[in-house]
Structures are given as structure tokens and as C-alpha cells.
Amino acid sequence: MLQHRCDIHLHGKSVAELADQVLPALTTAMNLLRDQHPGEADNFRDTVLIAIEATTGPGKGEPGPAVAAMARKITAALDAA
């Protein structure tokens, strides 16, 4: 069983400042999952990508450049592990 507790404290006022904290943490989470529960790492990655697709996918219109860029950065953080 994965037993790791993280208290989340984000500091920053811009998307860029928050992304600088969240994206590396996402990669760290993927590394931890791959080390301890490889199958769950794949499930977690799929879940995050489904959430992105739900907000940017068909029927939602074309995502703007900022949203598309953030989706790419999130995917890259997931795959950096």
C-alpha cells in the first residue's frame, strides 16, 4: 500500500509560478508510483490525460494557445518520469 502523505502548499500568483511547482511535483509523483506500483502509475497518467481531454477535447472548441501549451507541459511532466 502506498503510504506517503504530502501537504500541498503552493506559493505564487501567476500560472507560471504555480506551474513551476506543480509540474516537477507531478513528475515526482509519477516516479514514486512507478517505483512502488507500476500499474497504478499508468492508471494515474491515463486519469490525468482524460481530465485534460475532458476540458480541451471534442465539443469544447479549439483550446487556446495557453491551454494547449499547458496540456503539453502536463503531458511532458507525466512522461519525464
JOLINUR-V296661 format. One record per residue. N is the residue number from 1. RES is the residue in three letters. PSI is psi in whole degrees, -180 to 180 (999 if undefined). Layout:
n=[N	N]
res=[RES	RES]
psi=[PSI	PSI]
This chain:
n=[1	2	3	4	5	6	7	8	9	10	11	12	13	14	15	16	17	18	19	20	21	22	23	24	25	26	27	28	29	30	31	32	33	34	35	36	37	38	39	40	41	42	43	44	45	46	47	48	49	50	51	52	53	54	55	56	57	58	59	60	61	62	63	64	65	66	67	68	69	70	71	72	73	74	75	76	77	78	79	80	81]
res=[MET	LEU	GLN	HIS	ARG	CYS	ASP	ILE	HIS	LEU	HIS	GLY	LYS	SER	VAL	ALA	GLU	LEU	ALA	ASP	GLN	VAL	LEU	PRO	ALA	LEU	THR	THR	ALA	MET	ASN	LEU	LEU	ARG	ASP	GLN	HIS	PRO	GLY	GLU	ALA	ASP	ASN	PHE	ARG	ASP	THR	VAL	LEU	ILE	ALA	ILE	GLU	ALA	THR	THR	GLY	PRO	GLY	LYS	GLY	GLU	PRO	GLY	PRO	ALA	VAL	ALA	ALA	MET	ALA	ARG	LYS	ILE	THR	ALA	ALA	LEU	ASP	ALA	ALA]
psi=[135	117	85	124	132	126	129	123	103	136	132	157	-10	162	-41	-42	-40	-41	-36	-23	-43	-43	-45	-35	-34	-42	-42	-42	-42	-42	-44	-45	-42	-36	-40	-32	78	-41	-36	-30	-45	-42	-43	-46	-48	-41	-45	-44	-35	-41	-40	-47	-38	-28	-17	-4	-166	140	-9	-1	169	127	146	168	-39	-42	-43	-41	-41	-39	-41	-40	-39	-45	-42	-39	-40	-38	-8	-16	999]
